Amino acid sequence: MPTPFKRLSHQEAVNRYGIDKPDTRFGMELVDFTEEFRGSSFKVFSGTIANHGVIKAINAKGLAGATQGQTDGMTELAKNFGAKGLAYIKVEGGEWKSPIVKFFSETEKASLSKKLNVEEGDLILFAADQWLTACEILGKLRLYCADILKAAGKLAIPADRFDFLWVIDFPLVSFDKEQNRWYSSHHPFTAPIAEDAPMLKTDPKKVRGQHYDIVVNGVELGGGSIRIHQPDLQKTVFEEVLQIPPEETKLRFGYLLDAFRYGAPPHGGIALGFDRLLAILCGTPSIRDVIAFPKTAKGACLMTETPSVVSQRQLRDLHIEVKAPKKE
């Protein structure tokens, strides 16, 4: 394994691969065309940009011959992640085949051809939406297309290749539109990057956290963070960012804030998903294959026959008072 492992910021990982745990063993990266289509006569694209959205695309090289079922699957996948439909271009017989091509200017087509290295047999897929949604749609389509290409023998990835990378600089908080408040992207004890900390009260969305994931071949093996150890900073996160009432902060986390005042050192760590690591080493797609006694789909353990009925005697042995139900 080449070391040190590559590093990608969360922003760059999502922007280039459409996911925060990218499989970097193959290309098919997301390419931005927002500026190229800002004044386009194709209103779906120019209208999205006017609404502060973006236009992104990927080139699934060699997939122009995708079957109707496969393209229908791509469209359905895109819709499941918020797209109204899926715009695509097949490059076959020296032609760009798509209902949308007639709206493109020669300059726009030249830009697509150059930035995506368009060749005979390629399939160009588009996403027009807000940045995160567009990235997520194409990120899912990228993996879907890779599976099709691998099955057809058009994308070769050696079985013994392991591309490790660190994904860093995650957003400290994300916004919940339904509850109209911020929530922790990792957990509420994650330390912000020092230079971003002053923006906690003014612009929380720009604050990066000291949270990191270790990723290999598109699988998140583990994650961790550096923790907050200053009582005032932790209190600010609880009460001013996450909007936890002061009395609830004291009730739930008072012991922690008190302990910090005695001088807790900077601290952090990481936890690995050991089952995931073993599954990768064993070449199996399911972690159930490497767990000694996996639970069933209903959450039952066949070895210990749990969950099961608890008797009144067992409850009494545990000093749990058993009360008869009240009669109406």
Summary of the structure (lengths in Angstrom):
residues: 328
radius of gyration: 25.4
end to end distance: 69.4
largest distance: 81.7
contacts: 885
relative contact order: 0.11
helix: 36%
strand: 21%
